[in-house]
Amino acid sequence: MITLEEGELRATEPCEECGAPTFSARGFVYENDDAHAVYLASWSECKPRFIKLAIITGPWGDDDAGIARRKRIGLDADYTTDSPGLRVTDPSESPWDEPSSLSPPMVSRQEALSLPDIDEVFHIADHVVLDDSRIAAFLQTQPDGETD
């Protein structure tokens, strides 16, 4: 069973195109109460129902070998149509394309799609957009400012 722990939420630089507020959030994913993944999310009020995601998977512990085996995959969550859509992206399309203390650099779209556990990444992303209360609230907002 997958559960989330919501982490930090902060306002970031306004949208360069329109000046609308932009937000960044992070959270932690657990499977059967064990550390499973970390997620990063970013959205702006100028792009209703669209979110940038990064899902970091791999072994969790303090050793450097575990960090080197982690994978960071970028995704776009687009909920502007009647059905949600998740799309794996290339690092250049992500705000988190640089290496961090959590993982090596983001993998390419082609590499991500060939990972044996890519279905698990999509499963985690589905939980993030549905179960993180901050993201779910944003996605329920219609482009005209009303809610579903």
C-alpha positions in Angstrom: 0.0 0.0 0.0 1.4 3.4 -1.0 1.0 6.4 1.3 2.3 10.0 1.1 3.9 12.3 3.6 3.6 15.9 2.4 6.7 17.9 2.8 7.6 21.6 2.3 5.4 23.9 0.2 6.8 27.2 -0.9 6.1 30.0 -3.2 8.9 30.4 -5.9 9.7 32.9 -8.5 6.6 34.2 -10.4 5.9 32.9 -13.9 8.3 34.6 -16.3 5.6 34.8 -18.9 2.7 36.3 -16.9 3.8 36.9 -13.3 1.3 34.5 -11.8 2.3 32.8 -8.5 4.3 29.6 -8.8 4.6 27.0 -6.1 7.0 24.1 -5.4 6.2 21.2 -3.1 8.0 18.0 -2.0 6.9 14.9 -0.4 7.8 11.4 0.6 6.3 8.1 -0.6 6.1 5.0 1.5 5.2 1.5 0.5 3.9 -0.6 3.4 5.4 2.0 5.8 8.9 1.7 4.2 10.6 4.6 2.4 10.0 4.1 -1.3 10.4 7.4 -3.2 10.6 11.2 -3.0 8.6 13.5 -5.2 9.0 17.1 -6.3 6.1 19.1 -7.8 5.8 22.6 -9.3 2.8 24.5 -10.7 1.7 28.0 -11.6 -1.7 29.5 -11.5 -1.2 30.6 -15.2 -1.3 27.0 -16.3 -4.4 25.6 -14.7 -4.3 21.9 -14.0 -0.7 21.4 -15.2 2.1 20.2 -12.9 5.8 19.4 -13.4 6.9 16.4 -11.3 10.1 14.6 -10.5 9.9 11.1 -8.9 13.1 9.8 -7.3 13.2 6.1 -6.8 15.8 3.6 -5.6 17.3 2.4 -2.3 16.9 4.7 0.7 19.5 4.8 3.3 22.6 6.9 4.2 25.2 5.2 2.1 26.6 6.7 -1.1 26.1 3.5 -3.1 22.3 3.7 -2.6 22.3 7.3 -3.7 24.1 6.4 -6.9 21.5 3.7 -7.7 18.6 6.1 -7.4 16.8 7.3 -10.5 15.1 10.7 -11.0 12.4 10.8 -13.6 10.7 14.0 -14.8 7.0 14.0 -15.7 4.3 16.4 -16.8 0.9 15.9 -15.3 -1.7 17.5 -17.6 -5.3 17.5 -16.4 -6.7 19.9 -18.9 -8.8 17.4 -20.7 -11.5 15.0 -19.4 -8.9 12.4 -18.6 -5.6 12.9 -16.8 -2.3 12.5 -18.7 1.2 11.8 -17.5 4.1 12.2 -19.8 7.8 11.4 -19.1 10.0 14.3 -20.0 13.6 15.0 -20.8 15.8 16.7 -18.2 15.9 20.0 -20.2 12.1 20.2 -19.6 12.4 19.9 -15.8 13.1 22.4 -13.1 15.1 19.7 -11.3 17.5 18.6 -14.1 20.7 19.0 -12.0 22.2 16.4 -9.6 21.2 16.8 -6.0 22.0 15.3 -2.6 19.1 13.0 -3.2 20.0 11.5 -6.5 22.2 11.6 -9.6 21.1 13.7 -12.6 17.7 13.1 -14.1 17.5 10.3 -16.6 16.5 11.0 -20.2 13.0 10.3 -21.4 14.3 7.4 -23.5 16.1 5.9 -20.6 13.2 6.4 -18.2 10.8 4.7 -20.6 13.1 1.7 -20.8 13.4 1.2 -17.1 11.9 -2.1 -15.9 10.0 -0.3 -13.1 8.6 2.6 -15.2 5.0 1.4 -14.5 5.8 1.8 -10.8 6.9 5.4 -11.5 3.6 6.1 -13.2 1.8 4.5 -10.2 3.6 6.8 -7.8 2.9 9.8 -9.9 -0.8 8.9 -9.9 -0.8 8.8 -6.1 1.0 12.1 -5.9 -1.5 14.0 -8.1 -4.5 12.4 -6.4 -3.4 12.1 -2.8 -1.2 15.1 -2.1 -3.9 17.5 -0.8 -2.1 20.7 -2.2 -1.8 19.2 -5.7 -5.3 17.7 -5.7 -6.8 21.1 -4.6 -4.9 22.9 -7.5 -6.0 20.3 -10.0 -9.6 20.6 -9.0 -9.5 24.3 -9.8 -11.0 25.1 -13.2 -9.3 27.6 -15.5 -12.0 30.2 -14.6 -11.1 29.9 -10.9 -14.1 27.8 -10.0 -13.8 24.3 -8.5 -15.2 21.0 -9.8 
